Amino acid sequence: MPMNKRLLTSVKRAGKRSPLTPIRLANISWVKSLDRAGLSYEHREAMLDLHVTSAGETISIQYPGKESNRTRNAVYQYDFRPKVKLADGSYSPDLTFFQIWEALLDNMPSCPEARALIGVIFYRMAYMVDYVEHTPLELNYLHEPVCMDVPSTGYLGLDYESIKPFLGEWSCGKTWAGMSFEAFLRYNDLLALNEDVKYWYRATALGGKEWKADGVGRVNTMLTHLTVIGFQAQKVHFASLIERFSRSKGVCPANKDEAISICAPHLVG
């Protein structure tokens, strides 16, 4: 598979002065703006539909999330969780990070070029490269068959249609944790958004400090997925993987050299 210039990506960075920071903050502001009046976790929640995939799945966010529950020691007011409604009407279970990594390992193509392509997609998701605005589709209160006013503005998310032409047969089917590859990517994208909201809230509302906008949150989450891809591609050693996971409390973001190696030739320094 030759390198596609559309996906050619330069090495990025996080931090207050990074071009990524205003995009992350715009999405955080969007999450903050969602009306939560009268809502509470497990009692009255809202479901905001954001996408319908080509496989007929509906990608939504459900809020408030469990970490907004005021009985917890640490309360994150704007917590939500991504949801995937399958084409048959059932919902995919909420995924743990282990289940996400398991899906990556189980579905990773044997072709090195295809692995590099998946790797650069996650790298671009880490740094929100070429993201576009997605306007919400429908808003409902759970347990109440009432359609509410949909927010007029959307969030900045993955432009799946722009990468779709470059995907191979490995992207077909619903083997990615029981969902399509498109749904799997969108689920992870929204999961990363919630991570950003949580760490921004921890720094500002709970800590009274300015948010560093560093790798903690979205960037480290996506780059940890990249490390798992690198392990499957034998570009990250098992001992290094385990040591870094244990030292960094469940994250193991690929460093610059690892990312270039895993994503080559799509990522350049």
Buried (B, 14 or more C-beta within 10 A) or exposed (E): EEBBEEBEBEBBEBEEEBEBBEBBBBBBEBBEEBEBEEBEBEEBBBBBBBBBBEBEBBBBBBBBBEBBBEEEEEBBBBBBBBBBBBBEEEEBEBBEBEEBBBBBEEBBBEEEBBBBBBBBBBBBBBBBBEBEEBEBBEBBBEEEEEEBEBBEEBBBBBBBEEBEEBBEEBBEEBBBBBBBBBBBBBBBBBBBBBBBBBBBBBBEEEEEEEBBBBBBBBBBBBBBBBBBBBBBBEBBEEEBBEEBBEEEEEBBBBEEEBBBBBBBBBBEE
